[in-house]
Amino acid sequence: MIDLLIRNCHLPDRDPAVDIAIVDGRIAHLGTAGAPAPEEAREVVDAGGRLLTPGLVESHIHLDKALLTGRVTTTAGTLDEAIRVTGEAKRRFTVEDIQARARQVLDLAIAAGTTTMRTHVEVDPIVGLAGMEAILPLKREYAAALDLQICAFAQEGILQSPGTETLLRRALGMGADLVGGCPYNDTDAAEHIRIVFALARAFDVDIDFHVDFSDEPDHLHVREIAERTVRQGWQGRVAVGHLTELAALDEVLADDVIAVIAAAKLGVICLPATDLYLMGRSDRLNVRRGLTPIRRLLAAGVPVALATNNVRNPFTPVGTADLAHLTFLAAVAAHMGTPDDLRALVDTITTHPARILNLADVGLAVGCRADLVLWDCERADEVVTAQPGRRLVVKHGRVTVESTRHVRWRWREDK
Ligand SMILES: [Zn+2]
């Protein structure tokens, strides 16, 4: 018996429309020929020629410090200020408060088509393990709609925040899926990186760094990270977020660093809403965009994901956890408007982050996991250009969200 039959849907790189049959959470049939009869399926959806893509993969978001509008005020709009005022607000976080805000963002993300998410959870002497206690139960609570990966993250540094290493260890013991560091916000970046790699080895987990987040190439810690990745044999298990400093290097130097990134099989996560907002703050004219060079990285074969990072807090004052919005931002801010660029941008919220998160069987082929989104458009480039609605979201082969938009053209009726 077929669990779900989606008839007449367009796939991103394929014409004509196909039928897709899902059995036990996997794609069991895909094509026009030999399509199963509707009576063989428990649920049948007529897609009406709409676009079907893999479920969206959010590779970098902070659920624990989301939705702080009204609690904090900023004036400078810089990264330093964001870290400082959020650190203050964090003193008043409780488990219930973190959970309530996280649930709001999870619901937004799921409605937008996100079926897998990696969230950073801050672990430090200010908030202790409250973030872990809040977010860990949400993994099970949301399991039917979304797979949640938790990265135990040292936002406040490790060496400049004594006790953090022990807390990271405890968070990993509690069930964090991976470990994350922030070497630019510490007194000894090299030692910070060394500790994160040692924790990853001890718990056999992947790593996700916030790295090189400045207008000028002040740090370039990514080189140290790449070197350690290779030395530890962690290729394919390390992601780096922001990496805006790469945009400040001339092309020859940038290509050198990109070659090192590619050789170490690092994944790069661009956070356009935050990076556009926080970078270039000291520029009085010709304000820089502060985005990592997405096209250059993609051309070198590096997987690049676009991710939300923050939702309505001092790091990013806007956001609805809709990954399609980030493709729209990147199309204009990273000059990605050709047909190939637009198509590549859809991969930056689906297959590329899936690679970075080491998710198996993501795609549109027989045997792939049936995590899917049906869009209110026909072609993949329209995901970026037209920001269509999400008609259906499917997780583990079951419809999790169904949404319709009703517009009544009263002015035409009144004629
Ligand atoms: Zn972040």
Residues whose N, C-alpha, C, O or C-beta is under 5 A from the ligand:
A	BS01	ZN	N309
